[in-house]
Amino acid sequence: MTPDPVPTDDTAAPPLALVVRALAFATLRHTDQRRKGRRAQPYVNHLAEVALLVSESTGGTDAELVAAALLHDVVEDQGVTAAEIESTFGADVAALVMEVTDDKALEPAERKRLQIVHAPHLSARGKVLKLADKTCNLRSLAEDAPEDWSFSRARAYVEWSRAVVAGLRGSNAALEAAFDAAAEAAITAIEARRLERAEG
């Protein structure tokens, strides 16, 4: 396997170099991880989509936030530490990643509850990252839902996502509109699948 990108003493890399370094790091760490949909897409597809939304919604002016978008699941899913992120990408990127990272030691229901509680208290940039992530998750739910999810579970996920995003409102109008569209598309797709199943 190709080694991880080499940490440097100069974490204040040029913006493009920082983002590409984060992409390389995330790709290597998530190599064997797949999305839960029936197509089992490479997980890095999700990371790239979140990073693209963040980049577009900020006018491409915040390289550290785009890097954090690419890295936002490495702690939860791949056991990377905050110290490792900081040593490779700097304190700002590490802080952003940790701001949107759940405590995996907690039960899933408690983690979900805490996301709702914490959402209003995230930094402005953390809210943008969280909004982009939730938007991409609902787009995936509409387009390629996990096969083992019941219709009620899928609808509950949409409603929970809406509850989280209620605490993120006011941070980025374009992203909020994208989230709302994704939520509506997810509900429409879930209902269409339910009707298709009932008629089949």
C-alpha positions in Angstrom: 0.0 0.0 0.0 1.2 3.5 -0.7 2.3 5.3 2.5 0.4 8.2 3.9 1.5 11.6 2.8 4.6 12.6 4.7 3.9 15.1 7.5 5.8 18.3 7.2 7.0 20.9 9.7 5.3 23.5 7.6 1.6 22.8 7.9 0.8 26.2 6.5 0.9 24.8 3.0 -0.3 26.7 -0.1 -4.1 26.3 -0.4 -4.1 23.9 -3.3 -1.3 21.8 -1.8 -3.2 21.6 1.5 -6.4 20.4 -0.2 -4.7 17.8 -2.4 -2.7 16.5 0.6 -6.0 16.1 2.5 -7.5 14.3 -0.5 -4.6 11.9 -0.7 -4.7 11.3 3.1 -8.5 10.6 3.1 -8.3 8.4 0.0 -5.7 6.2 1.6 -7.4 6.0 5.0 -10.8 5.2 3.5 -9.5 2.9 0.8 -11.6 -0.2 1.9 -14.6 1.7 3.1 -17.8 1.7 1.1 -21.1 3.6 1.3 -24.2 1.6 2.6 -26.2 1.9 -0.6 -26.8 -1.0 -2.9 -24.1 0.2 -5.3 -21.6 0.2 -2.4 -19.8 3.2 -3.8 -16.3 4.1 -2.5 -16.6 6.2 0.6 -14.2 8.8 -0.9 -17.0 9.7 -3.3 -18.9 11.1 -0.3 -15.9 13.0 1.0 -15.3 14.6 -2.4 -19.0 15.6 -2.7 -18.9 17.3 0.7 -15.7 19.1 -0.1 -17.1 20.3 -3.4 -20.2 21.7 -1.7 -18.1 23.4 0.9 -15.8 24.9 -1.8 -18.7 26.1 -3.9 -20.6 27.6 -0.9 -17.6 29.5 0.3 -16.4 30.7 -3.1 -13.3 28.5 -2.9 -11.8 30.9 -0.4 -11.3 28.6 2.6 -8.8 25.8 1.8 -8.7 24.7 5.4 -12.4 24.2 5.5 -12.3 22.2 2.3 -9.5 20.1 3.7 -11.5 19.5 6.8 -14.4 18.4 4.6 -12.2 15.7 3.0 -11.0 14.6 6.5 -14.3 14.9 8.4 -14.8 11.2 9.0 -11.2 10.0 9.5 -11.4 10.1 13.3 -14.8 8.4 13.6 -14.2 5.8 10.9 -10.5 5.2 10.7 -9.1 5.8 14.1 -7.0 8.8 13.1 -6.2 11.1 16.1 -6.6 14.9 16.4 -2.9 15.1 17.0 -2.1 13.3 13.7 -4.4 15.7 11.8 -2.8 18.7 13.4 0.7 17.5 12.7 -0.1 17.0 9.0 -2.6 19.7 8.3 -2.4 22.3 11.1 -4.4 23.2 14.1 -7.2 25.0 12.2 -8.0 21.9 10.1 -7.8 19.6 13.2 -10.1 21.8 15.2 -12.7 21.9 12.4 -12.6 18.1 12.0 -13.0 17.5 15.7 -15.8 20.0 15.9 -18.0 17.8 13.7 -16.7 14.4 15.1 -19.0 12.3 17.2 -17.8 10.4 20.3 -18.0 6.8 19.1 -17.9 5.5 22.7 -21.5 6.7 23.0 -24.5 4.7 21.9 -25.9 5.7 18.4 -29.1 7.2 19.8 -27.1 9.4 22.2 -24.8 10.5 19.4 -27.8 11.5 17.3 -29.3 13.4 20.2 -26.1 15.3 20.9 -25.8 16.3 17.2 -29.1 18.1 17.6 -28.0 19.7 20.9 -24.6 20.8 19.7 -25.6 22.1 16.2 -26.5 25.7 17.3 -23.2 26.0 19.1 -20.8 25.0 16.3 -18.6 27.7 14.8 -19.8 29.4 11.6 -17.4 27.3 9.6 -18.3 24.1 11.5 -22.0 24.8 10.6 -21.1 25.0 6.9 -19.2 21.7 7.1 -22.1 20.0 8.9 -24.7 21.4 6.5 -22.7 20.1 3.5 -22.3 16.7 5.1 -26.1 16.4 5.9 -27.0 17.5 2.4 -24.8 14.9 0.8 -26.1 12.2 3.1 -29.7 13.0 2.1 -28.8 13.1 -1.6 -27.3 9.6 -1.2 -30.5 8.4 0.7 -32.6 9.6 -2.3 -30.4 8.1 -5.0 -29.0 4.9 -3.4 -30.6 4.1 -0.1 -29.2 1.2 2.0 -31.1 -1.9 1.0 -31.6 -3.1 4.6 -33.3 0.2 5.7 -37.1 0.1 6.2 -39.1 3.0 4.8 -39.8 4.2 8.4 -36.1 4.2 9.2 -35.3 6.2 6.1 -38.0 8.8 6.9 -36.8 9.0 10.5 -33.3 9.7 9.2 -34.6 12.6 7.1 -36.5 14.1 10.1 -33.5 13.7 12.4 -31.3 15.4 9.8 -33.8 18.3 9.6 -33.7 18.6 13.4 -29.9 18.9 13.3 -30.0 21.4 10.5 -32.5 23.5 12.4 -29.7 24.4 14.7 -27.4 25.3 11.7 -29.7 27.9 10.1 -28.4 31.3 9.3 -24.9 30.1 8.4 -25.1 29.7 4.6 -28.3 30.4 2.6 -27.2 28.5 -0.5 -26.3 25.4 1.5 -29.5 25.6 3.5 -31.5 25.7 0.2 -29.5 22.7 -1.1 -30.3 20.8 2.1 -34.0 21.6 1.9 -34.1 20.3 -1.7 -32.2 17.2 -0.7 -34.6 16.5 2.1 -37.6 16.9 -0.2 -36.0 14.6 -2.8 -35.2 12.0 -0.2 -38.8 12.0 1.1 -40.1 11.8 -2.5 -37.8 8.9 -3.3 -38.7 7.0 -0.1 -42.4 7.3 -0.9 -41.9 6.2 -4.5 -40.0 3.1 -3.4 -42.7 2.4 -0.8 -45.4 2.6 -3.5 -43.4 0.5 -5.9 -43.0 -2.2 -3.2 -46.7 -2.1 -2.4 -47.7 -2.4 -6.0 -45.1 -5.1 -6.8 
